[in-house]
Amino acid sequence: MSKIYWVSIAKKSDETAVEQNVIEKIFAKKSELKDFLEQEGYCKAAKNQYIKIDNELIYEAAVEKVKMK
Protein backbone atom coordinates (compact mmCIF):
# COMPACT_ATOMS: atom_id res chain seq x y z
CA MET A 1 0.00 0.00 0.00
CA SER A 2 1.34 3.44 -0.90
CA LYS A 3 0.45 6.87 0.37
CA ILE A 4 0.36 10.38 -1.02
CA TYR A 5 0.09 13.78 0.60
CA TRP A 6 -2.66 16.05 -0.70
CA VAL A 7 -2.52 19.80 0.03
CA SER A 8 -5.45 22.15 -0.42
CA ILE A 9 -4.58 25.84 -0.13
CA ALA A 10 -7.31 28.40 0.56
CA LYS A 11 -7.00 32.18 0.39
CA LYS A 12 -8.94 34.72 2.44
CA SER A 13 -8.63 38.46 2.97
CA ASP A 14 -9.89 38.57 6.57
CA GLU A 15 -11.83 36.44 9.04
CA THR A 16 -15.25 37.40 7.62
CA ALA A 17 -14.36 36.80 3.97
CA VAL A 18 -15.31 33.58 2.24
CA GLU A 19 -12.46 31.19 1.53
CA GLN A 20 -11.52 30.41 -2.04
CA ASN A 21 -9.57 27.34 -3.14
CA VAL A 22 -6.45 28.60 -4.80
CA ILE A 23 -4.48 25.45 -5.49
CA GLU A 24 -4.40 21.74 -4.82
CA LYS A 25 -1.16 19.77 -4.99
CA ILE A 26 -0.20 16.14 -4.55
CA PHE A 27 3.16 14.96 -3.24
CA ALA A 28 4.52 11.42 -3.26
CA LYS A 29 6.90 12.00 -0.34
CA LYS A 30 6.53 13.87 2.92
CA SER A 31 9.95 15.46 2.38
CA GLU A 32 8.72 16.98 -0.91
CA LEU A 33 5.69 18.39 0.88
CA LYS A 34 7.79 19.90 3.67
CA ASP A 35 10.21 21.42 1.13
CA PHE A 36 7.30 23.02 -0.75
CA LEU A 37 5.75 24.49 2.41
CA GLU A 38 9.10 25.80 3.64
CA GLN A 39 9.97 27.26 0.24
CA GLU A 40 6.61 29.06 0.00
CA GLY A 41 6.95 30.51 3.52
CA TYR A 42 4.27 28.57 5.41
CA CYS A 43 4.35 28.19 9.21
CA LYS A 44 2.77 25.31 11.10
CA ALA A 45 -0.45 26.38 12.86
CA ALA A 46 -1.82 23.01 14.04
CA LYS A 47 -1.62 19.35 13.13
CA ASN A 48 -1.85 19.18 9.33
CA GLN A 49 -2.55 22.94 9.12
CA TYR A 50 -0.13 25.58 7.84
CA ILE A 51 -0.58 29.33 7.33
CA LYS A 52 1.16 32.06 5.38
CA ILE A 53 0.44 35.78 5.68
CA ASP A 54 1.21 37.85 2.60
CA ASN A 55 0.30 41.55 2.69
CA GLU A 56 -3.43 41.54 3.56
CA LEU A 57 -4.07 37.95 2.48
CA ILE A 58 -3.99 34.81 4.59
CA TYR A 59 -3.24 31.47 2.95
CA GLU A 60 -4.28 28.32 4.79
CA ALA A 61 -2.87 24.95 3.72
CA ALA A 62 -4.61 21.78 4.86
CA VAL A 63 -2.63 18.55 4.49
CA GLU A 64 -4.20 15.11 4.19
CA LYS A 65 -2.40 11.78 4.04
CA VAL A 66 -4.18 9.47 1.59
CA LYS A 67 -3.46 5.73 1.60
CA MET A 68 -3.84 3.97 -1.74
CA LYS A 69 -3.99 0.26 -2.51
C-alpha positions as CSV (number, residue, x, y, z in Angstrom):
1,M,0.0,0.0,0.0
2,S,1.3,3.4,-0.9
3,K,0.5,6.9,0.4
4,I,0.4,10.4,-1.0
5,Y,0.1,13.8,0.6
6,W,-2.7,16.1,-0.7
7,V,-2.5,19.8,0.0
8,S,-5.4,22.2,-0.4
9,I,-4.6,25.8,-0.1
10,A,-7.3,28.4,0.6
11,K,-7.0,32.2,0.4
12,K,-8.9,34.7,2.4
13,S,-8.6,38.5,3.0
14,D,-9.9,38.6,6.6
15,E,-11.8,36.4,9.0
16,T,-15.2,37.4,7.6
17,A,-14.4,36.8,4.0
18,V,-15.3,33.6,2.2
19,E,-12.5,31.2,1.5
20,Q,-11.5,30.4,-2.0
21,N,-9.6,27.3,-3.1
22,V,-6.5,28.6,-4.8
23,I,-4.5,25.5,-5.5
24,E,-4.4,21.7,-4.8
25,K,-1.2,19.8,-5.0
26,I,-0.2,16.1,-4.5
27,F,3.2,15.0,-3.2
28,A,4.5,11.4,-3.3
29,K,6.9,12.0,-0.3
30,K,6.5,13.9,2.9
31,S,9.9,15.5,2.4
32,E,8.7,17.0,-0.9
33,L,5.7,18.4,0.9
34,K,7.8,19.9,3.7
35,D,10.2,21.4,1.1
36,F,7.3,23.0,-0.8
37,L,5.7,24.5,2.4
38,E,9.1,25.8,3.6
39,Q,10.0,27.3,0.2
40,E,6.6,29.1,0.0
41,G,6.9,30.5,3.5
42,Y,4.3,28.6,5.4
43,C,4.4,28.2,9.2
44,K,2.8,25.3,11.1
45,A,-0.5,26.4,12.9
46,A,-1.8,23.0,14.0
47,K,-1.6,19.4,13.1
48,N,-1.8,19.2,9.3
49,Q,-2.6,22.9,9.1
50,Y,-0.1,25.6,7.8
51,I,-0.6,29.3,7.3
52,K,1.2,32.1,5.4
53,I,0.4,35.8,5.7
54,D,1.2,37.8,2.6
55,N,0.3,41.6,2.7
56,E,-3.4,41.5,3.6
57,L,-4.1,38.0,2.5
58,I,-4.0,34.8,4.6
59,Y,-3.2,31.5,2.9
60,E,-4.3,28.3,4.8
61,A,-2.9,25.0,3.7
62,A,-4.6,21.8,4.9
63,V,-2.6,18.6,4.5
64,E,-4.2,15.1,4.2
65,K,-2.4,11.8,4.0
66,V,-4.2,9.5,1.6
67,K,-3.5,5.7,1.6
68,M,-3.8,4.0,-1.7
69,K,-4.0,0.3,-2.5
